[in-house]
Amino acid sequence: MKCSLKTMASLAAALLAVLAIAYVAFPAAQAYIVTSAPILLALICPVTMIAMMLTMRRQAASAPDAAPTADVSASRKTPDVVQEAGR
């Protein structure tokens, strides 16, 4: 998930749609829905950031570990090899 302006705008539109449906479906809670709508819309950015972090964590956990490209121990010289090279 990429937290871009387009993503936040689409999530805000989805939230507005949900709030509009809830406003019509629950007439007893209309005052609460109208009162909480600005707060919920202000939380779009932090919520998308949290969702992005969770998605990245899941992708990193499911990705296979990368194999090393070269054998690091083979490139190191042991003291025996250094002594023999010095003779």
C-alpha positions as CSV (number, residue, x, y, z in Angstrom):
1,M,0.0,0.0,0.0
2,K,1.4,3.3,-1.0
3,C,0.4,6.3,1.2
4,S,0.0,8.9,-1.5
5,L,-2.5,11.7,-2.1
6,K,-4.5,9.4,-4.4
7,T,-4.7,6.7,-1.8
8,M,-5.8,9.1,1.0
9,A,-8.4,10.7,-1.3
10,S,-9.9,7.3,-2.3
11,L,-10.0,6.3,1.4
12,A,-11.6,9.6,2.3
13,A,-14.2,9.1,-0.4
14,A,-14.9,5.6,0.9
15,L,-15.2,6.9,4.4
16,L,-17.6,9.6,3.3
17,A,-19.7,6.9,1.5
18,V,-19.8,4.8,4.7
19,L,-20.8,7.9,6.7
20,A,-23.5,8.8,4.3
21,I,-24.9,5.3,4.3
22,A,-24.7,5.2,8.2
23,Y,-26.4,8.6,8.3
24,V,-29.4,7.3,6.3
25,A,-29.5,3.8,7.8
26,F,-29.3,4.9,11.5
27,P,-31.5,8.0,12.0
28,A,-31.1,7.8,15.8
29,A,-27.4,8.2,15.5
30,Q,-27.3,11.1,13.0
31,A,-26.0,13.6,15.5
32,Y,-23.2,11.3,16.5
33,I,-22.3,10.6,12.9
34,V,-22.3,14.3,12.0
35,T,-20.1,15.1,15.0
36,S,-17.6,12.3,14.5
37,A,-17.2,12.8,10.7
38,P,-14.6,15.6,10.8
39,I,-12.5,13.7,13.3
40,L,-12.7,10.5,11.2
41,L,-11.7,12.4,8.1
42,A,-8.7,14.0,9.9
43,L,-7.5,10.5,10.9
44,I,-7.3,9.3,7.2
45,C,-3.5,10.0,7.0
46,P,-2.4,8.3,10.2
47,V,-4.7,5.3,9.5
48,T,-3.2,4.9,6.0
49,M,0.3,5.1,7.4
50,I,-0.5,2.4,10.0
51,A,-2.0,0.2,7.3
52,M,1.1,0.8,5.1
53,M,3.4,-0.2,7.9
54,L,1.5,-3.4,8.6
55,T,1.4,-4.3,4.9
56,M,5.1,-3.8,4.6
57,R,5.8,-5.9,7.7
58,R,3.7,-8.8,6.3
59,Q,5.5,-8.5,2.9
60,A,8.9,-8.6,4.6
61,A,7.9,-11.6,6.7
62,S,6.7,-13.6,3.7
63,A,9.7,-12.7,1.5
64,P,12.4,-15.5,1.3
65,D,15.7,-14.6,2.8
66,A,18.3,-13.5,0.3
67,A,21.2,-15.9,-0.2
68,P,24.6,-14.3,0.2
69,T,26.3,-13.7,-3.2
70,A,29.8,-14.6,-2.2
71,D,31.4,-16.8,0.5
72,V,32.8,-14.2,3.0
73,S,34.9,-16.8,4.9
74,A,36.7,-17.8,1.7
75,S,37.9,-14.3,1.1
76,R,39.5,-14.0,4.6
77,K,43.0,-15.3,5.1
78,T,43.8,-17.4,8.2
79,P,46.9,-16.8,10.2
80,D,48.5,-20.0,8.8
81,V,48.0,-18.8,5.2
82,V,49.5,-15.4,6.1
83,Q,52.6,-17.0,7.7
84,E,53.1,-19.3,4.7
85,A,52.8,-16.4,2.3
86,G,55.5,-14.5,4.3
87,R,58.1,-17.2,4.0
